């Protein structure tokens, strides 16, 4: 019997060790495979850049060996940085003759990202090279981008979603009431509606006003751009949006000039070949990632001077989250350390802070603001706003020497709030859990979620919030060289588009990242400088270890299963993580694009 147990144990240990060895070898094989793929990227003669408009687009790309190995669309990640770099390089690369836009299931990009891609394509066309587009189904965002093409094609049974914009806010008040939880809120700002989902069951008049304003401004930007590219009046585009264009059919799309040709997917290749003036099999294709990697490997400046582009993406937090549903985060401790190093690096002559954030912790935002001021004392810092730079995102931006935003960037939201849950009904009445407290001082149990605020506690909390708002508006006033009262008039938590923000003085100029980099060089008086992105992207090994940890995998599966309801789940999950003053957007922004 002892020998039997011995052999069984030995077998189990052997199987375990074999599994460990195979796992290690697999990791090294995947790393090697990915490295070989990167090293092999070259541009062949008569190439066409293929841009696939599908899945989601993040601010920066991230290598994912699992996605590449298994072709799992849920795990794929496209980076705006790669797309813009590839289009820019394609413009001047003599071996690249044109761009092919392939529309697919494309719903994961906000207006400013789409606008940046579209502007890059319009600029590409000044080279005289061609753009062709094809889609079985065009989402509205995909069509907005693809309308730049010289030839827009659709499948005979294809569809184009052109229906206008809608923004959706999810409300939790009744859900919380059912489980016996009340959110106690203190805030400043009539339009600071981040707290509304926990207090109301529908939009307030103020919130509806600001949403209607920026929705219409963004839609106007989109219709003007498509009108110019397709030669269709803005009035006609609105008429088409009101006539349920999704179900019009391919022949009507062509009749209304939304498309130029009706073809099947296998008929696209001859169209591209004809544009190039070559035989159907005489041209090559190259993907965004490959061309972007070639552009990145091109020689940099020779002076040794650096313009640092620092990406600040996600919610602003004091400490990193470690639970499922983790989105990109701006972790104050890390960002402050990084910015301090850039300030102290003599080779870095200017900094571009690329902000894509709806805000978060007011305390964390103040710490990052301090580091922006630290940089500003001895070198210029320019902000480039992405999809959003609102509330805390604007807080960390306002001190810069110069601020750029896209016309469709969501910004402003200058206001703060605090939320404190009262779960007394849930605990006492529904669960039958009761508490007895002994305290040495009047406010020793402040914040106890088993009871509501006293009037005195609420007054103290409100005073604290008021002081935070005074500081926030003063920071904005100092940074923008405006009076604090003027900031308060356009503050009140109100959200603005970049277009509107320029008119009221919250940003200096409309433009993308390239414009911000050019401005930084000009302010630093640099003719020859290398542009280097910070922080460094995670390595493939980091990605693998992240997948193995489980949170990343579980999060991706939840995204796939919950779809449009994922943000609601993530918001609810993070309720108890919102500590202290919050300078955050009014809600999770969801555009119908």
N, C-alpha and C positions, 0 to 999 in steps of 0.2 A: 504493500500500500504506500509506504514511504517513497519507494522508487517511482510509483505511478504519479504521486503528487509532485515529486521532483521533476519528472519529465514534462508534466503539464505546465508547471511554472516556467521551466526553461523554454518551452514552446511559446508561451505567452510573452515572455521577455524578448525572445527572438523576433516574434511578429512585431512587437512594439518598436524594437530597434530598427527593424527593416523598414517600417513605416516612416520613422524619423529620417533615416538615410534617404529614402525615396523622396520625401518631402523637401529635404535640403537640396538634393540633386535637381528636383523639379524647379525649385526657386532659381537656382543658378542657371538652369537651362532657359527659363523664361527671361531672366535678366540678359543672358547672352543673346537670345533670339531678338529681344527688343533692341539691344545695342547694335547688332548686325543690321537690323532694319534701318536704324538711324544713320549708320555709316554708309549705307548703300544708296542713299537718296541723291539722284543726279537729274538734271534737266536734259532730256533728249531733244533732238531737232524736231521741228513741227509738233510742238506739244500744246495741249489745251489744259488749262487749269480747271479742275472739276470742283465746284463748291456745292456740297450737299446740304440743302436747307431742311434738316430734319433733326428730331430730338430737341435738346435744349442747348443754349449757348451761355456759358459762364464768362466771367471777366477774363480769366486765364485758363488755358488748357491744362490738363493733367494726364500724364501717361497712365494707362490702365492696362496691364498685360492680360488681365482676365477678359476684358472687353475685346481686345485684339485677337486673343486666342480662340474665344468661343463665339465672337460676333454677337454678343448680347447688347442690344440697343439700349437697354435700361442702364447699363453700366458705362455707356459711352459719354464722353465729355468733350464738347467743342469749345474752344476758347476764342473769344473775340480778338485777343492778341494775335493768335495764329491766322485767323481769317484776314484781318487787316494787313498783317505782314505779308501774307501770300499775295493778296491783290496788289499791294504796293510794289512788290518785287516783280510780279508778272507784267506790270506796266513798262518796266525798263529792260526786262530780260528778253533778248532778241529771239531766243528759242521758243518762247511762249507766244503763240499767235492769237490767242483769244481765251475767253472764259465760258464755261458751260455751267449754268445754274440748274441744279436738279431739285425741284421742289418735292418735298415729302411730308411726312407727319411732323409738322414744325409748329410747336406751340410754346416753347420754353424760352422766349426772349421778350424783353420789354421794349417799348417804343424807342428809347435812346440807343439801345444796341442795334436795332434794325436801322435806325437812321444813320448810325455811324457806318454800317456796312453799305448802305445804299449810296452814301456820299463817296465812299471809296470806289464803288463801281462807276459812278458818274465821272469821277476823276480819271479812272482807268480808261474810259472811252475817249478822253482827250488825246490818247496816244495813237488813235486811229485803228486800234485793234477792235475785234468784234466781241459781242456778248450774245449768247443764245440761251434761252430758258425753256424748260419742258417740265410739265407736271401732270400726273394722273389726277391729283387733287391739289389745289392751291389753298392753303390757309390764307387768311387775310394778310398776316405778316409776311408770308412767303411771296404773295403777289405784290405787295408793296415793294419788296426788294427786287423781284424779278421784272417788274415793269420797266426797269432801266434797260432791259435787253433790246438789241436790234430786232430780234425775232423772238416772240413769245408764242410757245406752242402748248396745246392741251390735247389730251387723249379724247377720241370721239365720244367716250362715255365719261369724260372728266368733269370736274366741278371746280368752281372758284367761289370761295367765301368772300363776299364783299358786302358787309352788312353794317358797318359803323362800329363804334366802340361802346363797350359797357364796362362798368366797374362794379364789383360785387363786394359787399361788406358782410361778414358773418357775425351774428349776434348770439350771445350765450346767456343772456339774463334769465330767460325762462328755464333753461337747462340747469343753471346754478340754483334757481329757486326750487326746482324739483328735488334737488339733493340737499337743500338746506344750507346753502352757502351764499353769503352776501359780500360783495366787493365794496369796501369803504374807500372812497376816492377823494383825493385832494389834488387840485390842478390849477394851472393858470393858462388862460387862453380860450377865447370863445370857440375857436376852430380846432382846439386841441382835443380831437375826438378819439384818441387812442383808447380812452376809457369807455367810450360809448357801448361797445359790444357787451360790456359787463353790467351796464346800467339801463340800457334801452332795448327795445325789440325792433326798432326801425331807425332810420337816419334822422338826425336832428336837421332843422332847417339850415343851420350854418354849415353842417357837413355836406348836405346836398348841394348847397350853393358852390362850395369850393370844388366838389367833384365834377359838377356840371361845367364849371369854368375850365378846369384843366382837361377834361375829356374833349370838349369842343376845340380847345386850342391845339391839342395833339391831333385830332381828326382833321382839322383845317390844314395842318402841316402835311399830313399824309395825302390828302386829296389834292393839294397844290402840287406836290411832287409828282404824283401819278398823272395828273392833268398835263403837266409839262412834258413828261416822257411819252405819253400815249396820245397826246393831242385830243383829249376828251375834256370838255369843260367841267369845272368843279360842280356846277349845278347838275350836269348829267350824271356825274359819279354819285352824287347824293340821291338822285332819282333811281339809279340802279341799286344803291344800297337799300332803298325803301321798297324795292320790288322783289326782294328775296332772290338775289342774283345766284345764290347757291344752286337753285333748281332750274335755271334758265336753259341749260343745255349748250353744247359746244357750238352749234351753228349760231345761236344768238350771241354767244361771247364774241364770235368773229364779226358778226353784224354790228355789234356795239363797239368794236375796235378794242376790246379787252385783250384779245389775242390776234395773232397774225395768221397762224396755221393750225389745222386740226390734223394730228398725226398719231400713229401708234408709237410706242417706245422704240421699236426696232427701226423706225423711219427717222429717228433723230440723227443718227450717225451720218447719213448722206447729206443732211443739211449742214452739219459742221464741216464735212469734207469739202462741200461746195464753197463755203465761206473761205476756206483755206486755199482752195484751188488745187487740191490734191485728190488722189484716189481714195476711196472709202477706207482702205486699210493702211493708208500711208501716213497717218498721224498718230501721235502718242498722247497719253493722258498723264497728268500728275495731280496728286491730291494736295489739299491745303496744308496738312501737317508736314508733308515732304518739302514743299516749296518754302514754307515758313522756316523750316530747319536750315535750308540752304541760305535763306536771307539772313538768318541769325549768325551763320558761320562766316559771312562776308567780312572783309577787313574793317576794323573800326578806326577811329581817329588815331593819329600818331603822336599827338601832343602829350598824352598821358592824362589830360583833363577828362573828367567824367560828369555827365548829367545823370543823376540817379533818379529813376522812376520808381517810386515806392507805391505798391498796391495796398490800399486799405479797403478790404471788401468784407461785407457782412455786418451783423449786429455788433454793437460796441459793448464789450463786457470787461469786467475787472479780472476775472479768472476764466480759463477755458472750460467749456462744458464737457461732460464726459458721458453723456447719455445718448440713447437713440434719438434720431431726428435732428442730429447736430448739423446745422447749416454753417457756411463759412462765417468766421467770426473775426472781429478786430479786437484782439486781446491786448488791453492797455499796457500791461507790464512788458510784453514782448515788443509791441510797436514803439513804446517809449524808449526801450533799450536800443532798438534798431535805428530810430531817428537820432538818438544821441550819438551813435557811432557815425552816422552820416554827417552830423554837424562837426564832429571832431576829425573826420577824414579830410586831409588837406587836398587830396586828389579830386574830391567831389566839389565841384565849383558851383553847382546849382542842383536843386531838388524839385522834382515834379511829384506831387502827391496825388495819386489817382484814387479818388474816393467813389465808392459805390456802396452806400450804406443808408439805411433808414433810421440810424441812431441806436440808442440803447441807454446805458448807464450815464447819467450826467456827471458823476464823479470821474468815471473813466474818460469821458470826453474832455473834461477839464485837464486831466493829466496829459493827454495827447496834444491839446491846445498849447500847453506849456512848452512841449518839445518843438512844436511848430514855431513858436516865438523864439525859442533857443536857436533854431536854424537861421531864422530871419535876421538875427543880430550880426551874422558875418557872411551870409550868402543868400541869394534869392531863392524863394520857394514859391512855386506856382501850383495851383490846384486845377486838376482836370476832373470834372464831375462826369460820372457815367450815368447809369440808369437813374440813380437817385443819390442825393447828398442832402438829406433832410434831417431836421432836428439835431441830434447828436452828430450826424454826418455833416450838417452845416456848421455846427459848433467847431469841429476840428478843421474846417475849411476857412473860416472867416478871417483868420489872422494872416493869410497868405498875401504875398505882394500883388498877386494877380489871380483872378479866378475865371476859368472857362467852363461853360456848360453847353450841352447840346440843346437845341430849342425844345426838345421833348423831355429833357431831364426833369425829374421831380425833385424840387428843392424847397428851401424855406422851412416851414413847420417849426418856427421859433416859439417854443413853449415847453413846459415840463409838467409832470404829474407824478403822483405816488399812489400805489394801490396796496391795500391791506385787507386780506380776507378775514371775514368773520364766519367761522364754521360752527357757531354756537348751536344753531338749530339742528344741524346735522349730528353733532356730537351728543347734545343733551336730549333732544326730542326724538330723533330718528334712531340713533344707535344706543341711547340710554347710558352714555358715558358722562359722568359728572366730575367737576373739579372743585377743590377747595384750595385757596391760595393764602399763603402767609407771606407778607412783604415788609421790608424794613422802611421803605420810603414810598411816597405817594405814587411815583411812576415806575416802580420796580418791575411791574408786569406789563409795561407798555408794549403793544404789539402782540399780546396774547391772542391767538386766533380763536380761542374758545369763547370770546365775549366781544361785544361791540365797543367802539370808542366811547369815552365820556366826552361831553361837550368841551371840556378843557383840553383833553388830548387832541381832539380834532382841530381846535384853534391853534394849538402849538404846531401841529403837523402842517396846517395851512400856512402859518407864518414861515416855517422852514422852506416850503415850496415857493412862497413869494420871494424870499431872499435868493433862492436859486434862480428864479426868473430874472431878478434884478442883475445878477451876475452874468447870466447868459446874454441878456440884451446889451449889457455894458461891453462884453467881449465883442459882440457883433458891431456895436457902434464904434469901438476903437479900431477894429479891423477894417471896417468899411469907411472910416472917417466921416461918420454921420452922427447926428445927435441921437441920444438914447431914446428920446420921445419919438423921433422919426422911425426908429427901429420898432418901437412898440406898436406904432400904427400899422406897420406891415407885418408885425409878428402875430400875436394872439393865436399861435399854433397854426396859422394858415399855410396851406400847401400851394406852391406856385410852379408853373412850368419854367424851364430855363429862359424861354422867350420872354415871359412876363417878369422873371427875376431880373433880367437885364434892364428892363424899363424902370424898375423901382430901385435899382442900385445894389441888389444882392450879388450880382455877378458882373464882371467887367466886359466879357466878350463871349460871343457864341462860337463854338468850335470844339474840335475833338482833341485827342491826346497829342497828335502831331503838332497842332497849333500851340498847345501848352509847352511842348518841348522846344519849339522854335522860340517862344517867348522867353523861356528860361535861359536859353543860349544868349539871346539878345541882352537880357538883364545882366548876365554874367560876362558879357562882352567876349563870347567864345566863337571863334571861327572853325576850330577843329576840335571836336570832343567826341568821346565814345558815350553812347547811351546804354546804360546798364540797368536792368530791371531788378528790383528787390521786393520782398525777400526772395531768395532762390527757390525755385520750384522743388517740390518734394521729389526725391529720387524714385526710381522704379521699385527699389527695395522697400522704401517707406510705404509705397502704395500696397505692395504685397503684404507687409506686416499689418497695415491698416485693415486689409481685407480679412486676414487671419484672425484679428481681434474680435471680429463679429459685428461690432456696432455698425460699421460701414455697410456690410452686406445686409444686415437686418433693416437698416434705414432705406436702402435702395429697394428692397422687397416691399416695404411699407409704401414707398412712393408709388411703386407699380400697382399695388393693390388698392390704395386709397384714391389715386388720381387727383382730381380737383379738391378732394376733401383732406388731402395730406396737410396743407397749411393750417387748416382748422385744428387738426390733431396736434400739430407741432406747437401751435399757439397755446392750446390748453395745457399741454405738457410743460410748457415753460412758465406758466403763471407763477409758480412758487419760486422761480429763479429771479424774478424781477424784484431786486432788493434796492432800497434807497430811492433817490430821485431818478426818474426816467425822462430822457429826452429822446423820444422815439416817434416814428411816424404814426399817424392816426389809426392805421389798420394794415393788414396784409393787402398790398395792392394786387389786384387780379384784373388784368385787361383781357377782354375778348379780342384776341388778335389771331 
